[in-house]
């Protein structure tokens, strides 16, 4: 059955779901940062962020293995992403004083290998969380 998209609408139903989940992800990051502030270890933010995702009714996987498939063979290179939300969005969490381009390359690699269109690079070690959230799309 064909998907109905009203004239003038650029979003598919999947894209609408991605955007709905993305908004909840950002809200959860805000809640965690508002409660904990900056300066804690990454793992603390990860567990609290996932707790907020759970409270919001979203499914997620923590520390998910990222497979590398080449020539029909799956290689176990030890890549892990921090949080996969609803099998739609990857969240890479940081708690660092300086963001490096390697962090962006890391999440973009995970997105490509997992065939995921949207990702968030979230640094909780900032005074204002809005300055610590980077949205990435491929």
KATA-V524436 format. One record per residue. N is the residue number from 1. PSI is psi in radians with two decimals (none if undefined). Layout:
BEGIN
{{N PSI} {N PSI}}
END
This chain:
BEGIN
{{1 2.32} {2 2.53} {3 2.28} {4 2.15} {5 2.04} {6 2.60} {7 2.39} {8 -0.03} {9 2.20} {10 -0.20} {11 2.35} {12 3.01} {13 -0.68} {14 -0.75} {15 -0.65} {16 -0.70} {17 -0.72} {18 -0.78} {19 -0.64} {20 -0.80} {21 -0.70} {22 -0.73} {23 -0.73} {24 -0.70} {25 -0.83} {26 -0.74} {27 -0.73} {28 -0.72} {29 -0.72} {30 -0.79} {31 -0.79} {32 -0.81} {33 -0.68} {34 -0.67} {35 -0.79} {36 -0.43} {37 -2.83} {38 2.98} {39 0.06} {40 3.00} {41 2.64} {42 -0.72} {43 -0.62} {44 -0.81} {45 -0.67} {46 -0.85} {47 -0.67} {48 -0.68} {49 -0.78} {50 -0.60} {51 -0.75} {52 -0.69} {53 -0.75} {54 -0.80} {55 -0.57} {56 -0.05} {57 0.31} {58 2.52} {59 2.62} {60 2.80} {61 2.34} {62 2.52} {63 0.84} {64 2.38} {65 2.42} {66 1.87} {67 2.58} {68 1.99} {69 2.17} {70 2.28} {71 0.63} {72 0.09} {73 2.36} {74 2.12} {75 2.37} {76 1.65} {77 0.07} {78 0.24} {79 2.40} {80 2.39} {81 2.70} {82 -1.02} {83 2.23} {84 2.14} {85 2.17} {86 0.43} {87 0.43} {88 -0.61} {89 2.35} {90 2.35} {91 2.10} {92 2.06} {93 2.42} {94 2.79} {95 1.33} {96 2.72} {97 -0.43} {98 2.32} {99 2.31} {100 2.70} {101 -0.40} {102 -0.53} {103 -0.70} {104 -0.77} {105 -0.66} {106 -0.90} {107 -0.62} {108 -0.66} {109 -0.79} {110 -0.74} {111 -0.75} {112 -0.82} {113 -0.54} {114 -0.03} {115 0.92} {116 2.33} {117 -0.53} {118 2.45} {119 2.73} {120 2.26} {121 1.95} {122 2.05} {123 2.01} {124 -0.16} {125 1.02} {126 2.66} {127 -0.70} {128 2.11} {129 -0.49} {130 -0.46} {131 -0.13} {132 0.04} {133 2.12} {134 2.14} {135 2.27} {136 2.38} {137 2.38} {138 none}}
END
